[in-house]
Amino acid sequence: MSNQPLIRPMDEYNTTLVGNVHPADWVNPQPRGRYNLVVIGAGTAGLVTAAGAAGLGARVALIERNLMGGDCLNVGCVPSKCIIRSSRVIGQIRDAERFGIRVPEGVEADFPAVMQRMRRTRARISAGDSAQSFRDEKGVDVFIGDGRFVGGDTIEVGATTLRFKKAVIATGARAAAVPIDGLAEAGYLTNETIFELTERPRRLVVIGAGPIGCEMAQAFQRLGSQVTLIDVADHILVREDADAAAIVQEAFRKDGVELVLSAAIQSVRRDGDERVIVVESGGGESEVRADQIVLGVGRAPNTDGLGLEAVGVEHDRSGIVVDDNLRTSNPKIYAAGDVCMKYKFTHTADAAARIVIQNTLFFGRKKLSALSVPWCTYTEPEIAHVGMYLHDAADRGIETDTYVQRFDEVDRAIADGEEEGFVKIHCRKGSDEILGATIVARHAGDMISEITLAIVGKIGLGAIAAVIHPYPTQAEAIRKLGDAYNRTRLTPLVKTLFHRLMAWSR
């Protein structure tokens, strides 16, 4: 087993992390005959599949070549939310005077301390994803090494051969590269390397205004970098509701993020310690200088080296090809998570793993398409969404009614000074059937689950009006939309009948 560090810097916290999720002294177990499931990849999808199947009595082997916990623990959700939390504290301090709080001038982030806190927190959380806990507490045979298919029911890990009844590919995805002239030579960071920083970049260029790029741009701006965010689109977060994206874009401007939109990067070069980015925008070219570049333009599936051809598993640039039951072109082999799915989120990987467990072990027919998938971009304010956008409904020929509640009309949001945002819910026209929703708020990600539950449980918007919400809360905005729908039922005829009834009863 290699003792080479897999993550930097190797301080006490990263030493603990690696000791949990890729222990140098790990000894792979002897195979225990044929396994009910062999899972390749120990990110969220692989961990949930392995733990869930073993908990149901299956004999399970789990293979990981890098760090258990995958992107979420090591280079994704956990570290990013740690530094976003620190950046939000700075944002609140800078905004404190608006709330009658005087703070000393010159308050700034201690960047090395912010990153150290992130590493300390990540190390603490890593215990739950550790090789030891999966072996000792969950009864999973954990193999650290490269796994590859070598036969119809066999996988090799080094010199060890594992036999399986069913196998699951859960190898995830990595940061996608883009063909920009000189970028590779100049050097850049991705979500896989940005959390290795121990010194704050004075000037930071972020390429890509999707969720990852936007989260990092705002966080690093607040932590003291001067951030320039570059994207080919004319506004940020183009896949989100345009009204929602506009609110976040204005928040970025207030934070001081420099936005270079409708722009194409022509080339990148090194000039000493600087990176020089040549940008075409507005019919002309300009140069942007930075100490570091962050690339956030999407994800590429990890399919190399798995021996997929040997077992007839179809794959393409988008990843492993699966049907609605998450079965590959080989009926013995399934896939889950970022390696095969459109929505590359931790919570969808978790949900997919539960589908795989049922379909592999219990002859289930659970379908991926049956999921209602919410998601959230953790800027400030956050954007959370579930279900259809208006264009989705239009593409399917579904007519809609849209209800919007602005937060500048919600008492708690006014008291909190968080009036810029809204809840927007789309219903099937003439009914209260919820098709989709978008929320823009500081804690939109926490609020969206009420609407997700309503969609999954087939609870109409009108019924939400009957649910008592604590006052004052920002979630009351959702109940207000229930009231708004119910008011539409008071047609002129109904109002006339009510007036006559009231007059008669006086």
N, C-alpha and C positions, 0 to 999 in steps of 0.2 A: 504494500500500500504506500502511495507517495506521501511524503511529508511536506510537499510543496504547498505553501499557502495559496488558497483559492480566492482570497479576498483581502483587500488592503484598507488601512494599515493594520498590521498584526499587533494591535495593542491588547490589553487584557480582555476587552469586550469581544473583539473579533476572534481572539483565541478561544474564548468560551463558545462563540457562535460556531466556529469550525469544529470544535471538539464535540458539539452536539450533532451537527448535520453532515459532517464528513470527517469522522474521527480517524486520525492517522494510524491508530493502532487497531482499527477494526478488522476482525477476522470473519470473513464470509462463512456462513454455516454450510454444513453438508446438506445437499438436497434431500428432501423427504419424499421420495417417490414422485408420483404425478400430482401436480398442483391443480386445484380447481381453477385458480386464477394466477397467472403471472402478469404483473403490472410493470411496464417499463416507464419510468419517470415518477419522481416523488415530489412533484409540485402539488397544488391543491387537488386536482382531479385524481392523481395517482394516490395521494395520501388518503383521501376520503374513500376511494374505491377499496384500497387495501384494508383500511381499518374497518369499514362497514362490512365487507365480505368476511373478514376474519371473525368479527363479532357475531356473525350469523353461523359460524361453525365451519366455514370454508378453509381449506389449506391454501395459503396465499404466500407468494414470493413477490417482493418489491425490489426493483433494480433502480439505482440512481448513480450516474457517473460524476455528478458535480455536487451541488449542495441540496440536501433535502429541504423541503419547504418551497423550493422553486423560486420563481420571480417574486411572488407575493411577499414572502418573508424576507428574502435577501436583497432584492433590487427593485421592489415594486411597492405594493400597498403599505407595508409596515414602515420602511425608511422614509418614503415620501410623505406619509401622513405625520410622521414625527417632525420633519422640518417644516411642513405646512403649519403644524400647531405652533411652533416657535414663531413663524412669520406672522401668524394671526395675533400673537401677543404683541409684537411690535406694531402691527396695524392698529390695535386697540389703544396702545399707549400714545401713538401719534394723533389719534382721534380723541384723546381723553378730554381736551379742553372743551369740546362740544358738549360734554356731559358735566361740566363744572368742576373738572379735576385738573389741577395744575401739576405738571411734571417738570423735572429739571430739563434744561436744554441739553442737547448733545446725547440723549439716550440712544444707544445703538446696540445692535446685536453683537454678541461675542461669538463669531462664526465658529471657531474651533470648539467652543463649548456646546453650541447647537449640534454640531456633528457628533460630538462625543456623547451627548444625550441620546441621539438617534442610535448610535452603536450600542449603548448600554441597554436601551429599551429593546432593540432587536435581539440582543443576546438573551435577555430575559424571556422573551416570547418564544425563542427558538427551542426551548426545552420541550414544548409540546410537539414539535416536529422532529425530534431527535431520533437517531437510529436506535438508541438504547430503549427509548420509550415504546417505539413500535415493536421491538423485539420482546421486551420484558413485560409490557403492560397490555399490548394488543395481540401478541402471538403471531406476528408477521415475520417471515424469514427475510431479512434485509441483506441485499447483496450490493456492495459498492463497487462499481465498475461499469464498463461499456456492455450493454446488452444488445444482441443482434439475433435475428431469426436465422436459423440454419436448416430448418426442416418444417414439415407440416405441423408438428406439435412440439418443437424444441427451440430453445433459446440458449445461446452461449453467453456466459459472463466470464471473460478470461478463459481459463481452462476448464471451467465448470459448465456442465450441460443441465438445463432445467427442462423438464417435460411438463406440458400443460394440457388441460382440457379446453380452456379458453384463455385468451390473452387480451390485454388491454394496453393500447399505446396511449401514453399520457405525457409525451415529451415536451409539450409546451411550444413556445415560440421565443424568438430573440428580436432584438432591435433591428429593423430593416435598414439597409444602406441605400443611398441614392447616388446616381452617377453624376456627381458634380465635379467638374475639372479641378483637380488639386486638393480636394477635400481630404482624401485618405492620407496624402503626404503631409498636409498641414496638421492633421490630427484633430480629433473631436471626441466628445463625451456622448454617451447614451445613458438611458436609465440604468444600464448595467455597470457604469463606471462613475457616474456623477456623485454617487454616495461615498466614493473613496476620497473625495476632496477633504483636505484639512485646512486649507487656506481659501479665503473668499476671493473669487475672481473680481477684479475691479470693474471690468467690462465683460459682459457675457452676451453672446449672440445665441438665440434659440431659433432653430430652423424648424418650422412646422407649428401651426397654431391649432392643433388638435388638442385633445384632453391632456396628454402628457406634457406637451410643449407649454400649454397655458398654465398648468399647475406649477411647473418649474419656473416659468418666467415670472409669475407674480410672487412666488415664494422668495426667489433669489433677489428680486428687486427690493422687497421689504427687508431682506436680511443684509442689504447694503451694496449689492452689485448694481451697476447701471446696465439694464437689460434692454436689448433690442430684439424684438420678436418679428421674424420675417415669414411671410406666407404668400403663396401664389393667389389665394382667394382674396376677395375684396373685404372680408371681415373674418373675425376669428370664429372657431367652433362652427364650421359651416354645416355640420350634420345635425346641429341642434336647431330648435325653434329660433327663427331669426330675431324675434322680439327679445327672447331670453339672451341670446348671444350679444345683442346690442347693449344690454344692461351690464354684462360682464366686461365688454369692451370699454365702456365708459369708466368702469371701476379701474381697469388697467391704466387708462389715461390719468386718472386721479392719483394712482400710485406712482406714476412717473415712468411706466414702461413705454419705450419708444416703439411704435407700431409701424412696420414697413409692409404694407399690404399691396395686393395686385402686383407682386414683385417676382422676378425670376433671378435666381443666383447664377451668374455667369461663370464664376471661378472663385477659388480660394487659394491663397498663397501665404507662406510664412515670411515675415519681415522681422528678423531677430526673434524675440519672444512673443511677438504679436501675430495674430491671424488677420489677414486682410480679405474681406469678403466683398467681391464686386457684384453689385446688385443693379439690375435693370428695372426701373419703375417709372411710370409717368412719361415714357418716351425718352428717358435719358439714363445714363449710368452714374453710379456713385459708389464710393467705397465706405465700408463700415469696418472699423478696427476693433478687435476684441482680444482679451487674454485667453478666453476659452470659447469653444463652440459646443452647443448641445444640439444633438440631432434627435428630433422627435416626430418621425414621419410614418409611424406604423410598425407592424410586427411581421416577421417572417417565420414560418413553421419550422420546427426542428425535425427533419425527416432523414437527414444524412446518416449513413452508417448503421441503419437499422436492419439492413438486409430485406427490405420490403419486397424486392423483386423475387427473392427466393420463396416467398409464400404468397405471391400474387396479390399483394395489397396495392390497390390503385392510389396514386397520389399525384398532385400537381403543384403549381406554385402557391396555391391557396392552402395546401396541406393535405392531410389524409382525407380521401373521399369516403364519406359515410352516408348511410341511409337515415331515415327518420328515427330508427331505433338505435343509432350510433354504431351500427355494424358495418364493417368494411367489406370490400369485395371478397374477402376470405371469411366465410361464415363462422370460423372459430375465433376470429380476431375482431375486437371492437376498438374504438378510440374515443377519447373524451378530452375536453379542455381546449386550450389555444391551438393545439396541433391540428384541429379539425373543425373548429366552430367559428362562426361569423362574429359572435359577441365574445370578445376576449377579456372576460372579467373573472375575478376569483369566485364570485357567487354563482356565475353560470357554470364554471368548472365544477363547483360543488354540486349543483343541481344535476349536471350531466353525469357525474359519478354515481349518483343515486339511481339514475335511469339505467346505467350500465350494470350495476349490481343486480337489479331486478331482472334485466333482460339476459344476463349471462348465467345467473345461478338458478333462476326460477321460471325460465321459459316465458318471461314477461314480454309484453308488447308496448312498453312505455315509449312515448314519442317525444322527441325534442321539440317539435312544433307546438306541442300542447303547453309549453311553458310561457308564462307572462314574465318578461324579463325587464326589471327596472335597472337603471344605472344612474350614476352621479359623477359629475366632474367637480373636483374639490377645490375650485377657485373660491374667492370670496367676493360676491355671493356665490353659492353653489348653484349648479343647474342639475336637476334630477328629472328623469323622464321614465315613463312606462307606457307600453302599448303603441298605438298608432299616432303618427303625425297626420296633419291634414292631407299632405300629399300621399301618404300611404292609403288613407281612406279613399281619396279621389282615384288613385290607381286601381282600386278594387271596385269602383263604381258605387261607393257608399256615400250617401248624403249625410251631412252632419249638422249638428248645432254645437256652437262653442260658447262656453261660459268662462268669464274671466273675473277674478277677484284680485284687485290690486292691494298691496300691503299698506299703501298710504290711506286705506279705508279700514284697516284692522287695528283695533286699539292697542294690542300688545306690540305690534310692529312699530307703531307710532311712539309708544313709550320706550321701546328699545332703540329708537333712532335708526331703524332698519326698514325704511319705507320704500326703498327701490327694489321692487320685485313683484311677483304675482303668482297666483295659481291659475292655470288654464286647463280646462277639462273639455274634451271632445266627446259628445254623445251621438249615438245614432239618431238621425233626424226624427223628431216627433216622439222620442222616447227618452228614458233616463239611463239607457244602457251605455255604460262608460266604455269608450273605445281606446282612449289614451289620455295622457295628462303630462304637463310640464310644470315644474315648480322652480322659481328662482327665489332663493332666500339663503340666509347664512347657514341654516341647517336643513336645506331642502332634502338632502339624502335621508335624514331621519323622518321627514314628513311624507315621503312618497309611498311608504309601505302601507299607509291607510288606503290609498287609492289602489295599490297593487292587490291588496286583500279584497277590495270591492270587486275588481275585475275577475280575480280567480274565483271568488265566492258568488259571482253573478249578483252582486248587490248593486242596485241602481242608485244613481245620484240622489234621487228623491228620498231614498231610505236613509242616506247619510244625514239629511236634515233632522231626522228623528233621534240621532245619536248625540247624547249630551257630551259636549266638549268642555273641559275646564276653562273658565274665564279668569284672567285673560291669557290666551296662548295664541301663537301665530297659526297653529293648526286650526283655529277657529275659521280661518279663511276657507277651508275645505267645506265646513258645515254651511258657511254662507252661500257657497255655490249650490248646495242642496236646496237651500231656501230659494235661490234664484230660479232653479229648475221648477220648483213647486209653484212659483208665481206664474210661470208660463201656462199652467193648467187653469188659471183663472181667466178663461176666455170671456169676451163681452157677454155671451149668453149666460155663462155660469155666474158672472157678477150680477147680471140683471135678476137672475133667479134668487141669488142670495139677498139682494136688496129687497125684493118682494117678500121673501121669507122673514127678514128682520122687521119689515114694516108690519106684516101680519101679526108677528109675535109680540109687538110692543103693547 
